[in-house]
Amino acid sequence: MDVAIIGAAMTDFGDRDGWIRELLAEAGRACLDDAPVGGEAVEHCYVANMASGELEGQTGVMNALAHDLDLLPAYAERVDQTSASGAAGVFEAYQSVASGASEMTLLVGGEKMTHRETAETADLVASVTHPVEYRHGVTLPAFGAMAARLYMAEYDAPRESLAEVAVKNHHNATHNPYAQFQTEIDVETVLDSPMVNDPLRLYDYCPVSDGSAALLFCPVEEARKYTDEYVRVAGVAGATDTHVVHERPDPLAMEAVAESGEQAFEMAGWEPADIDVAELHDMVSVLEPLQLEALGFSERGQGWQAAVEGRTALDGSLPVNPSGGLKARGHPLGATGVAQVAELYWQLLGDAGSRQVTADRGLACNVGGFGNCVITSLLEVAG
Amino acid sequence: MSAGERSDARDSDRDLLAHRCPEGHLAYPGHTVCSECGEEQSETVDLSGRTAEVLTWTESVASPSGVRAPNTLAIVEFTVDGSSVRALGQTTEPVAIGETVEPVPVEQLRDPEESLRSVASQSWDGYRFAPV
């Protein structure tokens, strides 16, 4: 069964006053307001969230949301796949409709993080690691730095080329009213910012964020009854890499990204050249070129050239992270994968305001851990 | 650590043991079955007396709770009977890609009382890598 998305919304990302229930309800309600149907039509409700229990002491958030939005007695479920929880929710919502189990599925992803000390959130996010990693105090940002050092050494990628990713994504976010950082930066801003994990600095990394995003899914034939304004999920697939990061034969290959991308492309009958716009998981600057390579948009070792040459800019041949990406839109863990697809929804329907690019087909790649769990989604505008 | 939680750390296994299956595939740490062929990992190889080469490294100042700052970390590569096996670990100081290092024993790599993970669920001692 072909699956459509008929509504999307997100909250402002950043340092928010609201707690997890309030953030989820804000995006969920806005999504239902945006869609041509109301909450009474919702049969399944998924909440993508990594750690509301650990961060806030609030579990059962899917139950809370279903009640707060008056979706009862809709089936409600929480989806956790660490930083890829959002796209895992997209996958789950897609399957609920494609299987015929639900005629109308609301997905809301969210995280409330900024109330905790940075060392605590770092520890929480790093708790995905294996005991032999965890006891050494490694973090996902530290893995990013080790990958960046190896990438620069193996492929002669200039340090500035990684900074260019952050510069581009900050620029894009100046056009995104929901983004956490709506400020321009330049290469010097990145290279003069405090060292965090040598050789990477503060501006190579996404911030800690609060926020929520939502999508509404239904069968394409159902969508047609209500509206011409919808996008079709052409492909969605996930894959898993090693739990222990150092056990990967090629530390720069992002094999789960490659595998999920290949499966999604096969499902859609597309290839990388068919994609007009992409949202990638730039938790750290080096992840954008590594995903461009793993997904087949760039040759191995050449992904760094894309931002330098402007090919991934808003006016480039393949705009990447028009939303600002994790770097500048922000990264409330469970919300990110949902916000990526929401951005594609707006871009494909021509509703992206001053960051609008020309696009009929889009790709989103959401990464959990350091490439451990990955979901790639492909979307196409209706008609 | 939560109140009422068991505080006895897991028996020390300051292991740096690679695990090998009958097909000769090496892995560190061990898994239920070999990641390459699915066979049981039937023997171990002690890496602690060997040297390794630094594949990549970082010096991190953004340490999580219970971890020293700055924290230098490396992924290193051991060669055992012609096969390579890697390990992540703290280093005693900043290192360089390609540098030869050796494991030195450390009683406590991070403070379990300050860390999110249950103290009793894993060991907290191990090895740091030091330039030879």
Interface residues (C-beta under 8 A of the other chain):
Chain A: E54 E117 T118 A119 E120 A122 D123 L124 A126 S127 H130 P131 V132 E133 Y134 R135 H136 G137 V138 T139 P141 A142 A145 M146 A147 R149 L150 A153 P194 M195 V196 N197 D198 P199 L200 T242 V244 V245 H246 E247 P251
Chain B: A27 Y28 P29 S35 L55 T56 W57 T58 E59 S60 V61 A62 S63 P64 S65 G66 V67 R68 N71 L73 A74 I75 R86 A87 L88 G89 Q90 P94 I97 L109 R110 S115 L116 R117 S121 Q122 S123 W124 D125 G126
